[in-house]
Amino acid sequence: ITQMSTGMVSYGRIMDIIRQDREPLDTGSYRPDDAPRGEIVFDDLSFRYAGEEKTVLHDISFAVQPGQVVALLGGTGSGKTSLVNLLPRFYDYTGGHLRLDGVDLKEYSRSYLRRHIGVVMQEPFLFSRTIRENITYGVNREVTEAEVIAAARAAAAHDFIESFPQGYDTVVGERGVTLSGGQKQRITIARTLLKNPRILILDEATSSVDTETEGEIREALQTLMTDRTTFII
């Protein structure tokens, strides 16, 4: 009886997710062939989550030039992550305007935006596959071994990868359980470097590692940020 009760609750939660409509990835009237320059303008922008009456972001206006680095500071729950989540259209803003290279963000397809936006999160996520497969995940193009190694070197990950008996063919376990926090983070940085996004979001990317590892990751992030429009939370 206990197992049935637990199973039915789990089944209900899973079906709630399965029944969700898939978001349209390719809708949008503006379809540029090239990568964006990275000029972003928030114009009197407001946002609230669906079904909520409370407005999370109020009348935000600022402009970001291509290649500029912008720091977003604020307490927990102040809306920093909500703001940057509007850029890849994880959510759509509900008031004002948000423009990329002079074009309203809603005119771009989600697939185009996510192809050119890279995110390094506080909690890196790795799959139970090889290190090579984790680095190349989501790149959506054929990559050479030399490109994978170059990205790992730039992320200060190549040396510790080579120290493993199987090197880049090492299976890291579910969520990268066999690696340290700093090692996982550097692999996700290598993944983002290989993707080569024009716009970069660093969401507290060094807050979960020790001071020495943070220094190494900061050096890798400096490489990653070069000539990219970057938001740092």
C-alpha positions as CSV (number, residue, x, y, z in Angstrom):
1,I,0.0,0.0,0.0
2,T,2.8,2.4,0.9
3,Q,4.7,1.7,-2.4
4,M,1.4,2.1,-4.4
5,S,0.8,5.5,-2.7
6,T,4.3,6.7,-3.4
7,G,4.1,5.5,-6.9
8,M,0.8,7.2,-7.7
9,V,2.2,10.6,-6.4
10,S,5.3,10.2,-8.5
11,Y,3.2,9.2,-11.5
12,G,1.1,12.4,-11.1
13,R,4.2,14.6,-10.9
14,I,5.8,13.0,-14.0
15,M,2.6,13.3,-16.0
16,D,2.2,17.0,-15.1
17,I,5.6,17.5,-16.9
18,I,4.8,15.2,-19.8
19,R,1.5,17.0,-20.5
20,Q,3.1,20.4,-20.8
21,D,3.1,21.9,-24.3
22,R,6.5,22.1,-25.9
23,E,7.7,25.7,-26.4
24,P,8.0,26.7,-30.1
25,L,11.7,26.9,-30.8
26,D,11.7,28.1,-34.4
27,T,8.9,30.7,-34.4
28,G,10.1,34.3,-35.2
29,S,10.0,36.6,-38.2
30,Y,13.7,37.7,-38.0
31,R,16.1,35.1,-39.1
32,P,19.7,36.5,-39.5
33,D,22.3,34.3,-41.1
34,D,25.2,35.6,-38.9
35,A,25.9,35.6,-35.2
36,P,24.6,38.7,-33.3
37,R,26.9,41.6,-32.6
38,G,25.8,41.5,-29.0
39,E,24.2,45.0,-28.5
40,I,21.4,44.6,-25.9
41,V,19.0,47.3,-24.8
42,F,16.5,47.0,-21.9
43,D,13.9,49.7,-22.5
44,D,11.4,50.3,-19.6
45,L,11.2,46.5,-19.2
46,S,8.9,44.7,-16.8
47,F,8.2,41.1,-16.1
48,R,6.0,38.8,-14.1
49,Y,5.7,35.1,-14.1
50,A,2.6,33.5,-15.7
51,G,-0.3,33.2,-13.2
52,E,1.3,35.6,-10.8
53,E,0.0,39.1,-10.0
54,K,3.3,40.4,-8.6
55,T,5.7,42.1,-11.0
56,V,9.2,40.7,-10.5
57,L,11.1,43.3,-12.6
58,H,10.0,46.9,-12.8
59,D,10.7,49.5,-15.5
60,I,14.3,48.4,-16.1
61,S,16.3,50.5,-18.7
62,F,20.0,50.2,-19.6
63,A,22.1,49.5,-22.7
64,V,24.9,47.0,-23.2
65,Q,27.5,47.5,-26.0
66,P,29.0,44.6,-27.9
67,G,31.8,43.0,-25.9
68,Q,30.9,44.9,-22.7
69,V,30.9,43.2,-19.3
70,V,28.0,44.0,-17.0
71,A,27.8,43.0,-13.3
72,L,24.4,42.4,-11.8
73,L,24.5,42.8,-8.0
74,G,21.7,42.3,-5.5
75,G,20.4,40.2,-2.7
76,T,18.8,36.7,-3.0
77,G,15.4,37.0,-4.8
78,S,16.1,40.4,-6.2
79,G,15.5,39.3,-9.8
80,K,19.1,38.9,-11.2
81,T,18.6,35.5,-12.7
82,S,15.1,36.3,-13.8
83,L,16.5,39.3,-15.8
84,V,19.1,37.2,-17.6
85,N,16.7,34.3,-18.2
86,L,14.8,36.7,-20.5
87,L,17.7,36.8,-23.0
88,P,17.5,33.2,-24.2
89,R,13.7,33.5,-23.9
90,F,13.3,31.0,-21.1
91,Y,10.6,33.5,-20.3
92,D,9.2,36.4,-22.3
93,Y,9.0,39.9,-20.8
94,T,5.5,41.3,-20.1
95,G,6.1,45.0,-20.5
96,G,8.5,47.4,-22.3
97,H,11.0,46.2,-24.8
98,L,14.2,44.1,-25.0
99,R,16.2,44.5,-28.1
100,L,19.2,42.6,-29.5
101,D,21.1,44.5,-32.2
102,G,18.1,46.9,-32.6
103,V,15.5,44.1,-33.1
104,D,12.9,43.2,-30.5
105,L,13.9,39.9,-28.9
106,K,10.5,38.3,-29.5
107,E,11.2,38.6,-33.3
108,Y,14.1,36.1,-32.9
109,S,13.5,32.4,-32.7
110,R,14.4,30.7,-29.4
111,S,16.7,28.3,-31.2
112,Y,18.7,31.2,-32.7
113,L,19.1,32.9,-29.3
114,R,20.1,29.7,-27.5
115,R,22.6,28.9,-30.2
116,H,24.4,32.2,-29.6
117,I,24.0,32.5,-25.8
118,G,26.2,30.5,-23.4
119,V,25.4,30.0,-19.7
120,V,27.8,29.0,-16.9
121,M,25.7,28.2,-13.8
122,Q,26.5,28.0,-10.1
123,E,25.8,24.2,-10.1
124,P,27.5,22.7,-13.2
125,F,25.5,19.8,-14.8
126,L,27.4,16.8,-16.3
127,F,25.9,13.7,-17.8
128,S,27.0,10.1,-17.0
129,R,29.0,10.0,-20.2
130,T,32.7,10.6,-21.1
131,I,34.4,13.9,-20.6
132,R,34.7,14.4,-24.3
133,E,30.9,13.9,-24.8
134,N,30.2,16.3,-21.9
135,I,32.4,19.0,-23.5
136,T,30.9,18.6,-27.0
137,Y,27.3,18.4,-25.7
138,G,25.0,21.0,-27.3
139,V,27.6,22.3,-29.7
140,N,25.4,21.2,-32.7
141,R,28.3,20.9,-35.2
142,E,31.1,18.4,-36.0
143,V,34.1,19.2,-33.8
144,T,37.7,17.8,-34.1
145,E,39.8,16.4,-31.3
146,A,42.1,19.4,-31.6
147,E,39.1,21.7,-30.9
148,V,38.1,19.8,-27.8
149,I,41.6,19.9,-26.4
150,A,42.0,23.6,-27.2
151,A,38.8,24.3,-25.3
152,A,39.9,22.2,-22.4
153,R,43.3,24.0,-22.3
154,A,41.6,27.4,-22.3
155,A,39.4,26.3,-19.5
156,A,42.4,25.0,-17.5
157,A,40.9,21.5,-17.6
158,H,43.3,19.6,-19.9
159,D,46.0,18.8,-17.3
160,F,43.6,17.1,-14.8
161,I,41.7,15.3,-17.7
162,E,45.0,13.9,-18.9
163,S,45.8,12.7,-15.4
164,F,43.0,10.1,-15.6
165,P,43.9,6.7,-17.0
166,Q,41.4,7.0,-19.8
167,G,41.8,10.8,-20.4
168,Y,39.0,12.3,-22.4
169,D,37.3,8.9,-22.5
170,T,36.8,8.9,-18.8
171,V,33.1,8.4,-17.8
172,V,32.3,10.9,-15.1
173,G,29.2,9.3,-13.5
174,E,25.7,10.8,-12.9
175,R,26.0,14.6,-12.5
176,G,29.8,14.3,-12.7
177,V,29.9,12.6,-9.3
178,T,33.5,11.3,-9.7
179,L,34.9,14.9,-10.2
180,S,35.4,17.7,-7.8
181,G,33.3,20.9,-7.9
182,G,36.1,22.8,-9.6
183,Q,36.8,20.1,-12.2
184,K,33.1,20.0,-13.1
185,Q,32.9,23.7,-13.5
186,R,36.0,23.8,-15.7
187,I,34.5,21.2,-18.0
188,T,31.3,23.2,-18.3
189,I,33.5,26.3,-19.2
190,A,35.2,24.2,-21.8
191,R,31.8,23.2,-23.2
192,T,30.8,26.9,-23.4
193,L,34.1,27.8,-25.1
194,L,33.6,25.1,-27.7
195,K,30.1,26.4,-28.4
196,N,31.6,29.9,-29.0
197,P,28.6,32.0,-28.0
198,R,28.4,35.7,-28.7
199,I,26.6,36.5,-25.5
200,L,27.7,35.0,-22.1
201,I,25.9,34.6,-18.8
202,L,27.9,33.8,-15.7
203,D,25.4,33.0,-12.9
204,E,27.5,32.9,-9.7
205,A,29.9,30.6,-11.6
206,T,32.6,30.5,-8.8
207,S,30.4,30.6,-5.6
208,S,30.5,26.9,-4.9
209,V,34.3,26.2,-5.0
210,D,37.2,26.8,-2.7
211,T,39.4,29.9,-3.0
212,E,42.3,28.3,-4.9
213,T,40.0,26.7,-7.4
214,E,38.1,29.9,-7.8
215,G,41.3,31.6,-8.9
216,E,41.9,29.0,-11.6
217,I,38.3,29.2,-12.8
218,R,38.5,33.0,-12.9
219,E,41.5,32.8,-15.2
220,A,39.5,30.4,-17.5
221,L,36.6,32.8,-17.4
222,Q,38.8,35.7,-18.5
223,T,39.6,33.7,-21.6
224,L,35.9,32.9,-22.1
225,M,34.8,36.5,-21.7
226,T,37.1,37.9,-24.4
227,D,35.2,39.9,-27.0
228,R,31.8,38.6,-25.8
229,T,28.9,40.5,-24.3
230,T,28.9,39.2,-20.8
231,F,26.5,39.4,-17.8
232,I,28.0,38.4,-14.4
233,I,25.8,37.7,-11.5
